[in-house]
């Protein structure tokens, strides 16, 4: 099981994943809302868009922009169940546990916090 830091290093090596960065508007929004509120948004998005065993529009449920968490989800390969399976071997067709959801949110928030530096 890789640490968050190890995972972030691995993601940076991906040509596709490393292209994602927070825009100035995303950074401004994050500063205005605060990290705790962004974490709540991340937890809500993960619970509603990733946690169910079956998602009707899987692979298309996460916009590429519009919220810092959406950008983080693509940067961290946590945007759909297919990416979770490919990158982290999360089984398809099985609801995510509370622990899995928390780990995803922690990864997303670590990526966002690194982008805010």
C-alpha positions as CSV (number, residue, x, y, z in Angstrom):
1,X,0.0,0.0,0.0
2,X,1.6,3.2,-1.2
3,X,1.7,6.4,0.9
4,X,0.1,9.6,-0.4
5,X,3.6,11.0,-1.1
6,X,4.6,7.9,-3.1
7,X,1.3,8.0,-5.0
8,X,1.8,11.7,-5.8
9,X,5.3,11.0,-7.2
10,X,3.9,8.2,-9.3
11,X,1.1,10.4,-10.7
12,X,3.7,13.1,-11.6
13,X,5.4,10.5,-13.9
14,X,2.2,10.1,-15.9
15,X,2.3,12.4,-18.9
16,X,-1.5,12.7,-18.8
17,X,-2.0,13.1,-15.0
18,X,0.8,15.6,-14.6
19,X,-0.9,18.1,-17.0
20,X,-3.5,18.9,-14.5
21,X,-3.0,22.0,-12.3
22,X,-5.3,24.3,-10.4
23,X,-6.2,27.5,-12.2
24,X,-6.0,30.9,-10.5
25,X,-9.8,30.8,-10.1
26,X,-9.5,27.3,-8.5
27,X,-6.9,28.6,-6.1
28,X,-9.0,31.7,-5.3
29,X,-12.0,29.6,-4.7
30,X,-10.1,27.3,-2.4
31,X,-8.7,30.2,-0.4
32,X,-12.2,31.8,-0.1
33,X,-13.9,28.6,1.0
34,X,-11.1,27.2,3.1
35,X,-9.5,23.7,3.1
36,X,-12.1,22.3,5.5
37,X,-15.0,23.3,3.1
38,X,-13.1,21.9,0.1
39,X,-12.6,18.7,2.0
40,X,-16.4,18.5,2.6
41,X,-17.0,19.0,-1.1
42,X,-14.4,16.3,-1.9
43,X,-16.1,13.8,0.5
44,X,-19.5,14.6,-1.0
45,X,-18.3,14.2,-4.6
46,X,-16.6,10.9,-3.8
47,X,-19.6,9.6,-1.9
48,X,-22.0,10.5,-4.7
49,X,-20.0,10.0,-7.9
50,X,-17.5,7.3,-7.1
51,X,-18.7,5.2,-4.1
52,X,-21.7,3.5,-5.6
53,X,-21.0,0.0,-7.0
54,X,-22.6,1.0,-10.4
55,X,-22.5,4.5,-11.8
56,X,-24.7,5.1,-14.9
57,X,-22.3,7.5,-16.6
58,X,-19.0,6.0,-15.3
59,X,-16.1,7.5,-17.1
60,X,-18.0,10.8,-17.7
61,X,-19.2,11.8,-14.3
62,X,-16.4,14.1,-13.4
63,X,-16.0,17.4,-15.2
64,X,-12.5,18.4,-16.3
65,X,-12.8,21.8,-14.6
66,X,-15.3,23.9,-12.6
67,X,-14.2,22.9,-9.1
68,X,-10.7,22.3,-7.6
69,X,-11.8,18.8,-6.5
70,X,-12.7,17.9,-10.1
71,X,-9.2,18.9,-11.3
72,X,-7.7,16.9,-8.4
73,X,-9.8,13.9,-9.3
74,X,-8.3,13.8,-12.8
75,X,-4.8,14.6,-11.6
76,X,-5.0,11.7,-9.0
77,X,-6.8,9.2,-11.3
78,X,-9.8,9.3,-8.9
79,X,-12.3,10.5,-11.6
80,X,-14.1,7.3,-12.3
81,X,-14.2,3.7,-11.3
82,X,-12.2,2.7,-14.3
83,X,-9.3,4.9,-13.3
84,X,-9.5,3.7,-9.7
85,X,-9.3,0.2,-10.9
86,X,-6.4,0.8,-13.3
87,X,-4.3,2.9,-10.9
88,X,-5.2,1.5,-7.5
89,X,-6.8,-1.9,-8.3
90,X,-10.1,-0.9,-6.7
91,X,-12.6,-3.6,-7.8
92,X,-15.3,-2.7,-10.2
93,X,-18.9,-3.3,-9.3
94,X,-18.3,-3.1,-5.5
95,X,-19.4,-0.1,-3.4
96,X,-16.4,1.8,-1.9
97,X,-16.0,1.4,1.8
98,X,-15.9,4.4,4.1
99,X,-12.1,3.8,4.5
100,X,-11.6,3.8,0.8
101,X,-13.5,7.0,0.4
102,X,-11.5,8.6,3.2
103,X,-8.3,7.6,1.6
104,X,-9.4,9.0,-1.8
105,X,-10.4,12.3,-0.2
106,X,-7.0,12.5,1.7
107,X,-5.2,12.0,-1.6
108,X,-7.2,14.6,-3.4
109,X,-6.7,17.1,-0.5
110,X,-2.9,16.4,-0.5
111,X,-2.8,17.2,-4.2
112,X,-4.8,20.4,-3.8
113,X,-2.6,21.5,-0.9
114,X,0.5,20.9,-3.0
115,X,-1.0,23.0,-5.8
116,X,-1.8,25.8,-3.4
117,X,1.9,26.3,-2.5
